[in-house]
Each structure stands twice: as structure tokens, then as C-alpha cells.
């Protein structure tokens, strides 16, 4: 069967995000997404793959590093997120996780220094700005480094889950993930609606006040 995986989603465990795992799974199902990577900022929100409302939630973490953000997917053990700043790939591989270079070109006038070779490049990210330009540059970077391409919504609101995803033919979620990192997946994506950014800003203000 065909699996659709959103490789980059934030839950309310990220300080700047909203939405429970139940809400995330609801919008994932609504968009036909089979699995979602919960990649909260510097926080391990899941210990293992869990199924919520028929959607598989995959443990991941988004790390701040010297080359920008790197997502560690499916680590076998926990580690100190701050320790990855200068050597994210080495540490991620030590814990047997997958390293994804997230939104490498999502800022105007931001020149990315090509100093790491991850397991995949996030070529579509619905929160990237400008979306078309950053996506095109990410595609070129993935080809230059000869690594697989993935896509993630980078949803900070649950209703943005599934705006970007990878589709792959597989027999299970684990098989789907393995095939994606072998380069057999097909990334799809679109930018989030501008109105959602406004909603997110107000949601963050309310979250800080509560």
C-alpha cells in the first residue's frame, strides 16, 4: 500500500507550538497521512512509535546546530540536545537515528554553508519562506549531496499537519521509513495559508499568558 509520512510536526510540547497528539492525528487522518514524526524543539516527546486514531506517531527531535536545524528521527536512546550543536550527524548516528537537514533555505538572504552530509534533506517545508525559492534550493542541495529527499509540514498548528509529506509504496510504517531513506519516496508539499501564521501568533501569546 501507499504510505504518506509527514516528517516534521510539532506538538504543544514545543514552546512555540499548539496541539495535542490527538489533534495532530485527527488532522493527519483528514489529509490521508498515515504517519507523522513528532519533532519537538530540543524535547523528546515520544519514546517509541505509537498509534493514535489509526495514525502512527514517530519519535523525533528538532535540534539547533551550527548549520541550522537538524531533525533526529527514531533515535534508539536519549541524548543531550545541546551536545549536538557542532557535530549533529555524528551524535545522531551514535544513537542509531536518521539525520534530516530541515528547511536549509528558509530565510531571505540566508546563505547555507554546506558542511554536513545528512541522511536526507527536507526539500518541502510548509513554513519555509519564500516557499518556492527555498524548496528549489533544497532540491539542488539534495542532488548535490546525493542524499534522499523528505518533506515535512513543520506544523506548529495541528491543522497544518500533512501540508507536506512523502509518499512511498511499502508494507508497513517501518518499511516505509526505511525505503524513504533509501531514496524511494516521492516528496509533496505546499506552503501554509497566511491566515494560519496569524492564528499561530495569537495562539502563542495566549499560551504564554496561561
Number of C-alpha atoms within 10 A of each C-alpha: 9 12 21 27 32 31 30 32 28 31 24 17 19 19 15 19 23 22 18 15 21 14 17 29 26 19 18 27 16 12 15 13 25 22 29 29 25 30 29 27 22 17 18 19 20 17 14 13 18 13 14 15 13 14 22 19 24 28 22 32 26 26 24 19 16 15 18 15 18 28 31 28 23 22 21 15 11 11 14 9 19 12 13 18 17 13 13 27 22 14 19 25 16 13 15 15 19 21 26 29 27 30 27 25 25 23 15 11 7 10 10 14 10 11 8 14 15 23 23 24 27 29 29 31 34 27 23 24 16 14 20 15 14 21 25 13 17 24 17 12 20 21 13 10 15 15 18 24 27 32 32 30 28 29 27 26 25 23 20 22 31 34 25 30 31 26 21 22 16 19 11 12 18 12 13 24 23 15 16 23 18 14 16 18 25 16 22 19 20 20 18 21 12 9 8 14 14 10 11 16 13 11 16 15 11 10 14 9 7 5
